[in-house]
Amino acid sequence: MATVTVELRNVGETQAALGWARGHTIVVDRPEGKAGGMGLGFNGAQLLALSLGGGFCNDLRYAAEEMGVAIDTIAVSVAL
């Protein structure tokens, strides 16, 4: 498997972080009032759930393509 590298840096005048990979960015923060969070972005648990659900959605598309099957709609709910 290929190596994936992401970068994160703090966002000035906040305790949030800006993360990026290639040309995509995301803000990571805690809920407002929690450990200095301002609610500016997703928290770690949300990012983990999105990662797991998004990976599953991508894998469904890869498998469908290999099988020559079309998928019109995918709906995934992840609870951590």
MARDREN-276732 format. One record per residue: x, y, z of N, C-alpha, C in turn; residue number from 1. Coordinates in nm, 4 decimals. Layout:
MARDREN-276732
n.px:n.py:n.pz:ca.px:ca.py:ca.pz:c.px:c.py:c.pz:n
X:Y:Z:X:Y:Z:X:Y:Z:NUM
...
***
This chain:
MARDREN-276732
n.px:n.py:n.pz:ca.px:ca.py:ca.pz:c.px:c.py:c.pz:n
0.0832:-0.1173:0.0000:0.0000:0.0000:0.0000:0.0883:0.1244:0.0000:1
0.0420:0.2272:-0.0674:0.1164:0.3525:-0.0747:0.1158:0.4238:0.0595:2
0.2195:0.4999:0.0837:0.2262:0.5815:0.2045:0.1435:0.7072:0.1845:3
0.0651:0.7418:0.2845:-0.0151:0.8636:0.2825:0.0417:0.9578:0.3870:4
0.0659:1.0812:0.3480:0.1179:1.1810:0.4398:0.0199:1.2965:0.4482:5
-0.0129:1.3381:0.5694:-0.0940:1.4569:0.5915:-0.0149:1.5511:0.6804:6
-0.0489:1.6772:0.6769:0.0173:1.7782:0.7585:-0.0887:1.8492:0.8411:7
-0.0536:1.8891:0.9621:-0.1423:1.9682:1.0476:-0.0626:2.0801:1.1118:8
-0.1237:2.1979:1.1193:-0.0617:2.3116:1.1846:-0.1690:2.3848:1.2634:9
-0.1286:2.4504:1.3702:-0.2257:2.5271:1.4470:-0.2762:2.6457:1.3655:10
-0.3979:2.6870:1.3955:-0.4583:2.8044:1.3320:-0.4367:2.9219:1.4262:11
-0.3730:3.0269:1.3779:-0.3396:3.1417:1.4607:-0.4571:3.1963:1.5403:12
-0.4298:3.2340:1.6634:-0.5268:3.2916:1.7552:-0.6413:3.1966:1.7920:13
-0.6238:3.0661:1.7668:-0.7191:2.9636:1.8090:-0.6381:2.8450:1.8613:14
-0.7067:2.7457:1.9124:-0.6406:2.6204:1.9493:-0.6798:2.5095:1.8526:15
-0.7367:2.5480:1.7388:-0.7743:2.4532:1.6344:-0.6522:2.4217:1.5484:16
-0.6657:2.3199:1.4662:-0.5600:2.2825:1.3723:-0.6172:2.2784:1.2313:17
-0.5340:2.3137:1.1365:-0.5682:2.3009:0.9955:-0.4885:2.1834:0.9419:18
-0.5594:2.0877:0.8839:-0.4931:1.9714:0.8268:-0.5091:1.9708:0.6763:19
-0.4092:1.9142:0.6077:-0.4202:1.9047:0.4628:-0.3470:1.7834:0.4091:20
-0.3975:1.7410:0.2950:-0.3365:1.6333:0.2160:-0.3614:1.6690:0.0705:21
-0.2549:1.6747:-0.0062:-0.2637:1.7228:-0.1439:-0.3339:1.8576:-0.1446:22
-0.4399:1.8761:-0.2216:-0.5074:2.0049:-0.2287:-0.6295:2.0165:-0.1394:23
-0.6465:1.9246:-0.0455:-0.7658:1.9228:0.0392:-0.7316:1.9667:0.1812:24
-0.8206:2.0459:0.2418:-0.7963:2.0937:0.3774:-0.9165:2.0651:0.4669:25
-0.8898:2.0623:0.5981:-0.9955:2.0405:0.6969:-0.9535:2.1065:0.8280:26
-1.0517:2.1563:0.9019:-1.0246:2.2161:1.0323:-1.0610:2.1156:1.1412:27
-0.9710:2.1003:1.2372:-0.9905:2.0092:1.3497:-0.9948:2.0933:1.4768:28
-1.0982:2.0741:1.5567:-1.1132:2.1518:1.6790:-1.1949:2.0700:1.7789:29
-1.2138:2.1253:1.8938:-1.2994:2.0655:1.9947:-1.4258:2.1493:2.0044:30
-1.5324:2.0950:2.0644:-1.6538:2.1755:2.0794:-1.6242:2.3038:2.1579:31
-1.7029:2.4060:2.1331:-1.6836:2.5328:2.2020:-1.6881:2.5119:2.3532:32
-1.5882:2.5671:2.4214:-1.5810:2.5583:2.5662:-1.5158:2.4323:2.6198:33
-1.4739:2.3417:2.5329:-1.4082:2.2177:2.5759:-1.2596:2.2256:2.5455:34
-1.1780:2.2315:2.6503:-1.0322:2.2327:2.6368:-0.9835:2.3395:2.5387:35
-1.0458:2.4569:2.5455:-1.0052:2.5675:2.4600:-1.0639:2.5636:2.3206:36
-1.1496:2.4668:2.2931:-1.2095:2.4561:2.1603:-1.3041:2.5707:2.1299:37
-1.3190:2.5976:2.0024:-1.4096:2.7032:1.9573:-1.5150:2.6491:1.8621:38
-1.5183:2.5158:1.8439:-1.6168:2.4563:1.7544:-1.5960:2.4938:1.6090:39
-1.4713:2.5175:1.5712:-1.4408:2.5635:1.4353:-1.4366:2.4511:1.3323:40
-1.4323:2.3272:1.3787:-1.4217:2.2164:1.2845:-1.4607:2.0858:1.3498:41
-1.4354:1.9778:1.2796:-1.4653:1.8438:1.3288:-1.3763:1.8104:1.4476:42
-1.4296:1.7308:1.5421:-1.3439:1.6808:1.6492:-1.2850:1.5461:1.6077:43
-1.1965:1.4935:1.6875:-1.1275:1.3703:1.6515:-1.2191:1.2517:1.6301:44
-1.3194:1.2347:1.7161:-1.4124:1.1225:1.7014:-1.4915:1.1343:1.5716:45
-1.5347:1.2550:1.5377:-1.6066:1.2749:1.4120:-1.5184:1.2427:1.2925:46
-1.3933:1.2854:1.2984:-1.3007:1.2556:1.1883:-1.2774:1.1058:1.1738:47
-1.2647:1.0364:1.2864:-1.2464:0.8917:1.2814:-1.3681:0.8245:1.2195:48
-1.4885:0.8632:1.2622:-1.6110:0.8052:1.2068:-1.6228:0.8351:1.0573:49
-1.5917:0.9588:1.0174:-1.5949:0.9939:0.8750:-1.4943:0.9121:0.7949:50
-1.3770:0.8903:0.8529:-1.2734:0.8117:0.7860:-1.3184:0.6675:0.7655:51
-1.3734:0.6083:0.8701:-1.4196:0.4692:0.8594:-1.5347:0.4574:0.7600:52
-1.6328:0.5446:0.7715:-1.7465:0.5405:0.6794:-1.7071:0.5726:0.5368:53
-1.6219:0.6730:0.5202:-1.5765:0.7096:0.3859:-1.4951:0.5989:0.3210:54
-1.4090:0.5339:0.4006:-1.3316:0.4210:0.3483:-1.4217:0.3074:0.3032:55
-1.5268:0.2797:0.3824:-1.6214:0.1741:0.3459:-1.6943:0.2099:0.2160:56
-1.7389:0.3361:0.2039:-1.8049:0.3797:0.0801:-1.7124:0.3631:-0.0405:57
-1.5858:0.4030:-0.0255:-1.4896:0.3880:-0.1346:-1.4692:0.2414:-0.1703:58
-1.4575:0.1552:-0.0682:-1.4385:0.0126:-0.0942:-1.5579:-0.0474:-0.1681:59
-1.6788:-0.0036:-0.1345:-1.7974:-0.0503:-0.2078:-1.7871:-0.0133:-0.3552:60
-1.7431:0.1077:-0.3825:-1.7298:0.1525:-0.5222:-1.6221:0.0712:-0.5962:61
-1.5094:0.0451:-0.5289:-1.4044:-0.0365:-0.5910:-1.4551:-0.1767:-0.6226:62
-1.5233:-0.2380:-0.5266:-1.5755:-0.3740:-0.5462:-1.6804:-0.3765:-0.6567:63
-1.7687:-0.2780:-0.6592:-1.8712:-0.2724:-0.7632:-1.8090:-0.2575:-0.9010:64
-1.7065:-0.1749:-0.9110:-1.6402:-0.1564:-1.0401:-1.5773:-0.2869:-1.0879:65
-1.5107:-0.3577:-0.9975:-1.4497:-0.4867:-1.0340:-1.5539:-0.5876:-1.0800:66
-1.6727:-0.5822:-1.0199:-1.7791:-0.6773:-1.0535:-1.8654:-0.6299:-1.1709:67
-1.8408:-0.5084:-1.2194:-1.9200:-0.4542:-1.3282:-2.0615:-0.4185:-1.2848:68
-2.0776:-0.3822:-1.1586:-2.2085:-0.3486:-1.1025:-2.2159:-0.1979:-1.0794:69
-2.3299:-0.1393:-1.1125:-2.3502:0.0040:-1.0886:-2.4192:0.0233:-0.9537:70
-2.3709:0.1193:-0.8772:-2.4344:0.1559:-0.7511:-2.4892:0.2965:-0.7680:71
-2.6189:0.3121:-0.7489:-2.6807:0.4438:-0.7614:-2.6695:0.5241:-0.6325:72
-2.6948:0.4595:-0.5197:-2.6997:0.5319:-0.3927:-2.6311:0.4513:-0.2839:73
-2.5515:0.5193:-0.2043:-2.4906:0.4589:-0.0854:-2.5282:0.5479:0.0330:74
-2.5746:0.4862:0.1397:-2.6021:0.5595:0.2640:-2.5391:0.4804:0.3782:75
-2.4473:0.5434:0.4487:-2.3756:0.4779:0.5583:-2.3879:0.5656:0.6826:76
-2.4152:0.5022:0.7954:-2.4178:0.5717:0.9236:-2.3165:0.5047:1.0148:77
-2.2310:0.5850:1.0774:-2.1273:0.5316:1.1655:-2.1498:0.5898:1.3048:78
-2.1545:0.5013:1.4059:-2.1639:0.5459:1.5449:-2.0429:0.4935:1.6184:79
-1.9711:0.5826:1.6852:-1.8541:0.5438:1.7650:-1.8892:0.5551:1.9116:80
***
